[in-house]
Amino acid sequence: RSWFVKMNTVLSRANSLFAFSLSVMAALTFGCFITTAFKDRRVPVDIHVSKVMLKNVDDFTGPRERSDLGFITFDLSADILYSTVVHSPIFDWNVKQLFLYLSAEYTTKSNSLNQVVLWDKIVLRGENTKLNLRDMKSKYFFFDDGNGLRANKNITLTLSWNVVPNAGILPLVAGSGHVSLPFPDTYETTKSY
């Protein structure tokens, strides 16, 4: 009888209840993840570049050399609410927010792949998901570590986003639609953008 009393103390019952609760919560979290893990979250994106300017400036991060600095003015439109592939909302019950970013991708003689983030935005659940941006300038500097932007004929702009879930992995989604543009052959000498 003393063994039975020691087995059923308040602490041992609380420990059993706590362990069972954690197991149930882990199973529910996995269920939350698995129901949305393979969902296609692509949407069509329209990117239009209205102005491209290129300067050659001092680069203070390395040896005393000059580097290319690009300036881009762009229009961006997309309706991020609904995925056109599966006709279901991107913001389902497992999505907290979206981290959107516009990136430029290009090749140079010294690097086979260059990627630069030019603009970003966080879209929270319940916020307006229709992007209709006009005459936007780059939020971040478009530096090349050398002179790889001048006369580069294939710089591709793509809007992508990370889906920040309540549970599970952080998927990276690229919008369906991008634009490729050439950069000028000469540098601008004016001070303004």
Disulfide bonds with the S-S distance in Angstrom:
none
